[in-house]
């Protein structure tokens, strides 16, 4: 079996927080910047608005379809493939009614390499999705401390890396500036 890698999408491979604040700020009369998002549950940054309303606004504005890839993320997926590994993308986008098809079309359009895509529920543990992909993974990269901790506790990953964001500043997982940085460091060993 080829070495298996798990990458998250939003704010690991794709600049979703920039898209979120550009959509929700005008809608909610706020002026948040990406660095203001100190909590993983970013919808709490918009008090007085129900989560379903905010999620619908993101769907209507085509947030999934139009977010920009983060610098080096597409290259990182190709480096894993060239090294003989498989890229598994697991993302918590179930809030979107067509999450899988919209995400798959986006990944293909932007040139990401991936072997498998799994979409989970928003703020639910991703470990159940991992178990349906492979018995063991070399590396997992995410921006959520709880997803990384969950993966480590299940014993399904050998190594984790966290992409540094304001909402995970207090977390103890190894921190990195970008997915490309993580992949290059891993492959240089």
PEWO-V872352 format. One record per helix or strand. SS is the DSSP state (2 for helix, 1 for strand). FROM is the first residue (numbers start at 1). LEN is the number of residues. Records with the same first field share a line. If there is no record, write none. Layout:
BEGIN
SS: FROM-LEN, FROM-LEN
END
This chain:
BEGIN
1: 4-4, 10-1, 14-1, 69-1, 86-6, 116-4, 137-6, 157-7, 175-2
2: 16-13, 34-3, 42-4, 51-10, 63-4, 73-10, 99-12, 127-5, 145-10, 166-3, 179-9
END
